[in-house]
Amino acid sequence: MFVFVVVAGGGVAYFASRDDNDTDEGQVPVTPAPQTERADWGLPFTDELGRRVEVPPNPDGVALDQDTYSRKPASDITGAPGGLQWQQIQGFPLPFSTTDGPTGIDGRMATGFAQTPRGAALAGIQLYTRGGATMAGAAEFYADRVVPDSDPLEQLRQDFLRRATDAIASGRGDERALLPYFRVDAYRVTQWDPQRPDYAVVEYAMLKESRTGWVSKSAELLWRDGDWQIKLTADLYGGQKEVSNLGGWTQWAAN
């Protein structure tokens, strides 16, 4: 396997291509374990949900080597992303996959999510959380990673973007912008058509602080210019629902 590393916007993207020593046709490909045994990584810790979380040298994350041969088919809406690793990003654990992205970090945003249900699920939690974790992230989020669905919401996008850029100009770029998704225990894809893979709706289940159940929020995602973007709707920042159990939900694979 030859790995080509591209450094862009302060982040690292990894792309892999096969050579003659790769898996022969007919053999079952194996998803490699994420590699983090590097001297510049911080010490791992366990989050509130019992997951191991890595501390990358870049506070906005490090993309993992991709093994697209192990990617599940686009018609599979219940399978979890492969080779999952949680990284601490601006104070919040976020999932990285070796099968469905992201493949790079550009500024405060993650890029290169697969055009699959799992890629959409990863993009939703990554983009929304990064857009809320810091004002600098919010500026990039509202500038490049949202698509308003009406003129009033376009005005809202511009208002949020202006507030974020003003915060950066006054030295408050690392301040919290909005409450990101928290304690995301599972997700489910509620809208997906493999014949028209340019739109997905993903619902995220977040464990209550009391640990007596979950609340859920949904995100609509649109495939634009080779990556997922979040559709800015009136209920993106509201619309929480109570969830009593996770039957039928996709839980993140253990790492």
Summary of the structure (lengths in Angstrom):
residues: 255
radius of gyration: 17.9
end to end distance: 22.9
largest distance: 58.1
contacts: 801
relative contact order: 0.14
helix: 19%
strand: 31%
